Amino acid sequence: MSESHDRIRIYELSRRVGEILHYIWDPIGISEIPEARDEYDGYLGDITGMLMRGAGKEEISKRLDIIATETMGLSGTSEGRKHSMKTAELLIAHFANVDAKFNEKKNGG
């Protein structure tokens, strides 16, 4: 895979991670505020890196919970943990989609 192809792939994955964190995970409830679109961008590298190294849904979910509770100071709830797990599953599904899309392009599809 060329360096430029890799950069585009990482950009696409990071874009999707950002959208999922903002519009779906959104532990502080700011998804309807356009000016807050970059609120969770500080976690993009961490979550994207986890996806790229093959982290599972439990590991990603736990990281999202730690961000919400330890970094943001929110109280952890069973509802929040379930939501983090669903978010992790969605992140993994989008990673698989981006990977498939770029592997197809790489193979001439």
Secondary structure by P-SEA (a helix, b strand, c coil): ccaaaaaaaaaaaaaaaaaaaaccccccccccccccccccccaaaaaaaaaaacccaaaaaaaaaaaacccccccccaaaaaaaaaaaaaaaaaaaaaaaaaaaaaacc
